[in-house]
């Protein structure tokens, strides 16, 4: 999950009452939102490990399998292509929106099921706590500003944090420059995070982070109608704007002999539903939800190994170890393989167009810097946060798309929106 987990300090805490299927549970949010001390270290640290090696293995295995499925389904949807994302922002293609809304609806329905079945209800509550604990040092302003910056990066790179890795697997031109930008954005934010958090720390942290907690309504009573409504919206969109209209527009129509594996493209709602269903194993086995951007920070924090460095860069230090951090690395890295397998099956490797190298680089930088500033990305805030009915995510998503739409229209006005390349290194 793409959220902050800074080291715990002795600070004032807030209490949130979570309403899940009529069950009330108090959630204590330490002011800096850390759960790092309760996580199993990975690589394993015998002094601090609280999970068995088998438990860690299962969590990482499930994460890897989910990543493979995620990469395969997203490649089939064509949403990973820079043109699909950019053209969505100017309302010329609707692949991305259909995938997004379908994923939120399917994931939300999974959350509803988990919230009302007694044997797994506690796992859902834990996942919800894990999610909302990230926001004790965040305000609506940081969520909005960070998401807007992320949206700018989406328009520039034609990607989102998770899609960058799928672009790597499918050999999208200049995806490597987006990846480098993402890693640099993660490093820069990680190094200045203490300053940013001091500057933006809320004077009065939110006590109730979700809509059900605020209005004291059971989760399923709000989530179930919302998931049905989103499903209806996707159905109406598909009725008036069939998915084949978009695939024909970008020349990704399926040959007559294609099957489910060899098809170049799937209906966007099918891929979105699969992405939403991934929430089930992640909550049940990892007790977390879909996200992508914090994996970049975990990778870029591995040099923070001494006590002095850890004191200077506490944010990076908190992301370096623990299965609670590394499961997401396994998820997104497996998505690379899933995308590669899918593209190979349909003989569609290298057919996608890429953003110019310098544009891809700066886009990648804004993607992760903005996502970390907002404590969530398109997967974390969008698919997981909206599915969990979290206030911060309902603020983040409109600003995320707002940043992408504003930037895309500005690029269209200058002729840069349709500037694509066919080879890596081209500008």
Secondary structure, DSSP 8 states (H G I E B T S, - for coil): ---------S--EEEEEEEETTEEEEEEEETT---GGGS--SS--TTT--S-HHHHHHHHHHHHHHHHHHHHHHHHHTTTSHHHHHHHHTTS--HHHHHHHHHHHHHHHHHHHHHH-HHHHHHHHHHHHHHHGGGTT--HHHHHHHHHHHHHHHHHHT--HHHHHHHHHTT-TTHHHHHHHHHHHHHHHHHHHHHHHHHH--SS--S--BHHHHHT--HHHHHHHHHHHHHHHHHHHHHHS-HHHHHHHTT----TT--TTT-S---HHHHHHHHHHHHHHIIIIIS-----THHHHHHHTTT--SHHHHHH-HHHHHHHSSHHHHHHHHHHHHHHHHHHHHHHHTT-TT-S-EE-HHHHHHHHHHHHHHHHHHT--IIIIIIIIHHTTBHHHHHHHHHHHHHHHHHHHHHHHHT-TT-EESSTT--
